[in-house]
């Protein structure tokens, strides 16, 4: 694991890192979080992997990640994931309203 960039962002209360990792196959976001947590001795709940890139035919992967100081800081800054609507809610919203113009 080679560190390309390690920047401490005091304003957003996080550490911004870029790493190059050698692996036979794509490590995936979950495995990348585990590797970063081990290397930087940080809690996995405080890590967000923004990007995981590679080029065809290479065994090196570029990981762009953020390590927050606390869970509160992470929740305040990171966007919330949208929940998928259930099929019933979508069907109810798509049904025309009763009683229209006569």
mmCIF file of the C-alpha atoms, coordinates in Angstrom:
data_MODEL
# 
_entry.id   MODEL 
# 
loop_
_atom_site.group_PDB 
_atom_site.id 
_atom_site.type_symbol 
_atom_site.label_atom_id 
_atom_site.label_alt_id 
_atom_site.label_comp_id 
_atom_site.label_asym_id 
_atom_site.label_entity_id 
_atom_site.label_seq_id 
_atom_site.pdbx_PDB_ins_code 
_atom_site.Cartn_x 
_atom_site.Cartn_y 
_atom_site.Cartn_z 
_atom_site.occupancy 
_atom_site.B_iso_or_equiv 
_atom_site.pdbx_formal_charge 
_atom_site.auth_seq_id 
_atom_site.auth_comp_id 
_atom_site.auth_asym_id 
_atom_site.auth_atom_id 
_atom_site.pdbx_PDB_model_num 
ATOM 1   C CA . UNK A 1 1   ? 0.000   0.000  0.000   1.00 0.00 ? 1   UNK A CA 1 
ATOM 2   C CA . UNK A 1 2   ? 1.524   3.297  -1.147  1.00 0.00 ? 2   UNK A CA 1 
ATOM 3   C CA . UNK A 1 3   ? 0.190   6.615  0.136   1.00 0.00 ? 3   UNK A CA 1 
ATOM 4   C CA . UNK A 1 4   ? -0.036  9.273  -2.584  1.00 0.00 ? 4   UNK A CA 1 
ATOM 5   C CA . UNK A 1 5   ? -1.832  11.970 -0.601  1.00 0.00 ? 5   UNK A CA 1 
ATOM 6   C CA . UNK A 1 6   ? -2.496  12.364 3.114   1.00 0.00 ? 6   UNK A CA 1 
ATOM 7   C CA . UNK A 1 7   ? -4.181  15.681 3.927   1.00 0.00 ? 7   UNK A CA 1 
ATOM 8   C CA . UNK A 1 8   ? -5.658  16.683 7.284   1.00 0.00 ? 8   UNK A CA 1 
ATOM 9   C CA . UNK A 1 9   ? -8.725  18.859 6.604   1.00 0.00 ? 9   UNK A CA 1 
ATOM 10  C CA . UNK A 1 10  ? -9.372  20.743 9.843   1.00 0.00 ? 10  UNK A CA 1 
ATOM 11  C CA . UNK A 1 11  ? -12.412 22.582 8.485   1.00 0.00 ? 11  UNK A CA 1 
ATOM 12  C CA . UNK A 1 12  ? -14.357 19.411 7.663   1.00 0.00 ? 12  UNK A CA 1 
ATOM 13  C CA . UNK A 1 13  ? -12.785 17.424 10.542  1.00 0.00 ? 13  UNK A CA 1 
ATOM 14  C CA . UNK A 1 14  ? -11.448 14.608 8.409   1.00 0.00 ? 14  UNK A CA 1 
ATOM 15  C CA . UNK A 1 15  ? -8.334  13.125 6.878   1.00 0.00 ? 15  UNK A CA 1 
ATOM 16  C CA . UNK A 1 16  ? -8.313  12.851 3.057   1.00 0.00 ? 16  UNK A CA 1 
ATOM 17  C CA . UNK A 1 17  ? -6.144  10.047 1.674   1.00 0.00 ? 17  UNK A CA 1 
ATOM 18  C CA . UNK A 1 18  ? -5.272  8.621  -1.735  1.00 0.00 ? 18  UNK A CA 1 
ATOM 19  C CA . UNK A 1 19  ? -3.682  5.192  -1.827  1.00 0.00 ? 19  UNK A CA 1 
ATOM 20  C CA . UNK A 1 20  ? -2.393  2.740  -4.396  1.00 0.00 ? 20  UNK A CA 1 
ATOM 21  C CA . UNK A 1 21  ? -3.016  -0.897 -3.505  1.00 0.00 ? 21  UNK A CA 1 
ATOM 22  C CA . UNK A 1 22  ? -1.674  -3.990 -5.269  1.00 0.00 ? 22  UNK A CA 1 
ATOM 23  C CA . UNK A 1 23  ? -4.214  -6.819 -5.557  1.00 0.00 ? 23  UNK A CA 1 
ATOM 24  C CA . UNK A 1 24  ? -5.001  -9.640 -7.981  1.00 0.00 ? 24  UNK A CA 1 
ATOM 25  C CA . UNK A 1 25  ? -8.647  -8.622 -8.235  1.00 0.00 ? 25  UNK A CA 1 
ATOM 26  C CA . UNK A 1 26  ? -10.752 -5.578 -7.384  1.00 0.00 ? 26  UNK A CA 1 
ATOM 27  C CA . UNK A 1 27  ? -10.823 -5.329 -3.589  1.00 0.00 ? 27  UNK A CA 1 
ATOM 28  C CA . UNK A 1 28  ? -14.296 -3.730 -3.513  1.00 0.00 ? 28  UNK A CA 1 
ATOM 29  C CA . UNK A 1 29  ? -15.462 -0.944 -1.222  1.00 0.00 ? 29  UNK A CA 1 
ATOM 30  C CA . UNK A 1 30  ? -15.948 -3.118 1.882   1.00 0.00 ? 30  UNK A CA 1 
ATOM 31  C CA . UNK A 1 31  ? -12.495 -4.697 1.659   1.00 0.00 ? 31  UNK A CA 1 
ATOM 32  C CA . UNK A 1 32  ? -10.912 -1.301 0.895   1.00 0.00 ? 32  UNK A CA 1 
ATOM 33  C CA . UNK A 1 33  ? -12.461 0.099  4.091   1.00 0.00 ? 33  UNK A CA 1 
ATOM 34  C CA . UNK A 1 34  ? -10.981 -2.808 6.089   1.00 0.00 ? 34  UNK A CA 1 
ATOM 35  C CA . UNK A 1 35  ? -7.510  -2.267 4.588   1.00 0.00 ? 35  UNK A CA 1 
ATOM 36  C CA . UNK A 1 36  ? -7.612  1.474  5.332   1.00 0.00 ? 36  UNK A CA 1 
ATOM 37  C CA . UNK A 1 37  ? -8.845  0.849  8.898   1.00 0.00 ? 37  UNK A CA 1 
ATOM 38  C CA . UNK A 1 38  ? -5.956  -1.551 9.551   1.00 0.00 ? 38  UNK A CA 1 
ATOM 39  C CA . UNK A 1 39  ? -3.322  0.708  7.997   1.00 0.00 ? 39  UNK A CA 1 
ATOM 40  C CA . UNK A 1 40  ? -4.394  3.961  9.684   1.00 0.00 ? 40  UNK A CA 1 
ATOM 41  C CA . UNK A 1 41  ? -5.699  2.279  12.875  1.00 0.00 ? 41  UNK A CA 1 
ATOM 42  C CA . UNK A 1 42  ? -9.117  3.907  12.487  1.00 0.00 ? 42  UNK A CA 1 
ATOM 43  C CA . UNK A 1 43  ? -12.657 2.694  13.114  1.00 0.00 ? 43  UNK A CA 1 
ATOM 44  C CA . UNK A 1 44  ? -14.378 1.293  10.004  1.00 0.00 ? 44  UNK A CA 1 
ATOM 45  C CA . UNK A 1 45  ? -17.503 3.380  10.755  1.00 0.00 ? 45  UNK A CA 1 
ATOM 46  C CA . UNK A 1 46  ? -15.483 6.578  10.265  1.00 0.00 ? 46  UNK A CA 1 
ATOM 47  C CA . UNK A 1 47  ? -14.201 5.698  6.763   1.00 0.00 ? 47  UNK A CA 1 
ATOM 48  C CA . UNK A 1 48  ? -15.866 6.613  3.471   1.00 0.00 ? 48  UNK A CA 1 
ATOM 49  C CA . UNK A 1 49  ? -14.428 5.334  0.193   1.00 0.00 ? 49  UNK A CA 1 
ATOM 50  C CA . UNK A 1 50  ? -15.246 7.874  -2.509  1.00 0.00 ? 50  UNK A CA 1 
ATOM 51  C CA . UNK A 1 51  ? -13.545 6.212  -5.451  1.00 0.00 ? 51  UNK A CA 1 
ATOM 52  C CA . UNK A 1 52  ? -11.936 2.902  -6.368  1.00 0.00 ? 52  UNK A CA 1 
ATOM 53  C CA . UNK A 1 53  ? -10.276 2.899  -9.797  1.00 0.00 ? 53  UNK A CA 1 
ATOM 54  C CA . UNK A 1 54  ? -8.040  0.702  -11.872 1.00 0.00 ? 54  UNK A CA 1 
ATOM 55  C CA . UNK A 1 55  ? -6.887  0.443  -15.461 1.00 0.00 ? 55  UNK A CA 1 
ATOM 56  C CA . UNK A 1 56  ? -7.469  -2.602 -17.629 1.00 0.00 ? 56  UNK A CA 1 
ATOM 57  C CA . UNK A 1 57  ? -4.843  -5.297 -17.199 1.00 0.00 ? 57  UNK A CA 1 
ATOM 58  C CA . UNK A 1 58  ? -3.204  -3.828 -14.123 1.00 0.00 ? 58  UNK A CA 1 
ATOM 59  C CA . UNK A 1 59  ? -3.148  -5.149 -10.586 1.00 0.00 ? 59  UNK A CA 1 
ATOM 60  C CA . UNK A 1 60  ? -2.946  -1.708 -8.965  1.00 0.00 ? 60  UNK A CA 1 
ATOM 61  C CA . UNK A 1 61  ? -5.988  0.111  -7.617  1.00 0.00 ? 61  UNK A CA 1 
ATOM 62  C CA . UNK A 1 62  ? -6.328  3.787  -6.720  1.00 0.00 ? 62  UNK A CA 1 
ATOM 63  C CA . UNK A 1 63  ? -8.441  4.368  -3.613  1.00 0.00 ? 63  UNK A CA 1 
ATOM 64  C CA . UNK A 1 64  ? -9.722  7.826  -2.697  1.00 0.00 ? 64  UNK A CA 1 
ATOM 65  C CA . UNK A 1 65  ? -11.026 7.809  0.881   1.00 0.00 ? 65  UNK A CA 1 
ATOM 66  C CA . UNK A 1 66  ? -12.031 10.027 3.786   1.00 0.00 ? 66  UNK A CA 1 
ATOM 67  C CA . UNK A 1 67  ? -11.388 9.248  7.453   1.00 0.00 ? 67  UNK A CA 1 
ATOM 68  C CA . UNK A 1 68  ? -13.589 11.316 9.765   1.00 0.00 ? 68  UNK A CA 1 
ATOM 69  C CA . UNK A 1 69  ? -12.713 12.263 13.360  1.00 0.00 ? 69  UNK A CA 1 
ATOM 70  C CA . UNK A 1 70  ? -16.097 11.127 14.751  1.00 0.00 ? 70  UNK A CA 1 
ATOM 71  C CA . UNK A 1 71  ? -19.384 9.575  13.643  1.00 0.00 ? 71  UNK A CA 1 
ATOM 72  C CA . UNK A 1 72  ? -21.134 12.892 14.310  1.00 0.00 ? 72  UNK A CA 1 
ATOM 73  C CA . UNK A 1 73  ? -18.796 14.709 11.904  1.00 0.00 ? 73  UNK A CA 1 
ATOM 74  C CA . UNK A 1 74  ? -19.385 12.047 9.262   1.00 0.00 ? 74  UNK A CA 1 
ATOM 75  C CA . UNK A 1 75  ? -23.189 12.238 9.587   1.00 0.00 ? 75  UNK A CA 1 
ATOM 76  C CA . UNK A 1 76  ? -23.176 16.046 9.340   1.00 0.00 ? 76  UNK A CA 1 
ATOM 77  C CA . UNK A 1 77  ? -21.101 16.179 6.147   1.00 0.00 ? 77  UNK A CA 1 
ATOM 78  C CA . UNK A 1 78  ? -21.849 13.024 4.161   1.00 0.00 ? 78  UNK A CA 1 
ATOM 79  C CA . UNK A 1 79  ? -25.060 13.020 2.101   1.00 0.00 ? 79  UNK A CA 1 
ATOM 80  C CA . UNK A 1 80  ? -27.862 10.794 3.328   1.00 0.00 ? 80  UNK A CA 1 
ATOM 81  C CA . UNK A 1 81  ? -28.763 7.757  1.241   1.00 0.00 ? 81  UNK A CA 1 
ATOM 82  C CA . UNK A 1 82  ? -32.244 7.837  -0.207  1.00 0.00 ? 82  UNK A CA 1 
ATOM 83  C CA . UNK A 1 83  ? -34.512 4.935  0.651   1.00 0.00 ? 83  UNK A CA 1 
ATOM 84  C CA . UNK A 1 84  ? -36.291 3.127  -2.162  1.00 0.00 ? 84  UNK A CA 1 
ATOM 85  C CA . UNK A 1 85  ? -40.032 3.464  -2.135  1.00 0.00 ? 85  UNK A CA 1 
ATOM 86  C CA . UNK A 1 86  ? -42.010 0.278  -1.725  1.00 0.00 ? 86  UNK A CA 1 
ATOM 87  C CA . UNK A 1 87  ? -44.023 -1.059 -4.664  1.00 0.00 ? 87  UNK A CA 1 
ATOM 88  C CA . UNK A 1 88  ? -47.288 -0.313 -2.834  1.00 0.00 ? 88  UNK A CA 1 
ATOM 89  C CA . UNK A 1 89  ? -46.420 3.342  -2.314  1.00 0.00 ? 89  UNK A CA 1 
ATOM 90  C CA . UNK A 1 90  ? -45.491 3.713  -5.977  1.00 0.00 ? 90  UNK A CA 1 
ATOM 91  C CA . UNK A 1 91  ? -48.705 1.997  -7.112  1.00 0.00 ? 91  UNK A CA 1 
ATOM 92  C CA . UNK A 1 92  ? -50.808 4.219  -4.844  1.00 0.00 ? 92  UNK A CA 1 
ATOM 93  C CA . UNK A 1 93  ? -49.139 7.383  -6.132  1.00 0.00 ? 93  UNK A CA 1 
ATOM 94  C CA . UNK A 1 94  ? -49.605 6.335  -9.760  1.00 0.00 ? 94  UNK A CA 1 
ATOM 95  C CA . UNK A 1 95  ? -53.350 5.639  -9.409  1.00 0.00 ? 95  UNK A CA 1 
ATOM 96  C CA . UNK A 1 96  ? -55.567 8.517  -10.637 1.00 0.00 ? 96  UNK A CA 1 
ATOM 97  C CA . UNK A 1 97  ? -57.571 10.379 -8.027  1.00 0.00 ? 97  UNK A CA 1 
ATOM 98  C CA . UNK A 1 98  ? -61.317 9.639  -7.917  1.00 0.00 ? 98  UNK A CA 1 
ATOM 99  C CA . UNK A 1 99  ? -63.726 12.376 -8.928  1.00 0.00 ? 99  UNK A CA 1 
ATOM 100 C CA . UNK A 1 100 ? -62.648 14.671 -11.669 1.00 0.00 ? 100 UNK A CA 1 
ATOM 101 C CA . UNK A 1 101 ? -64.376 17.076 -13.999 1.00 0.00 ? 101 UNK A CA 1 
ATOM 102 C CA . UNK A 1 102 ? -67.768 16.041 -15.292 1.00 0.00 ? 102 UNK A CA 1 
# 
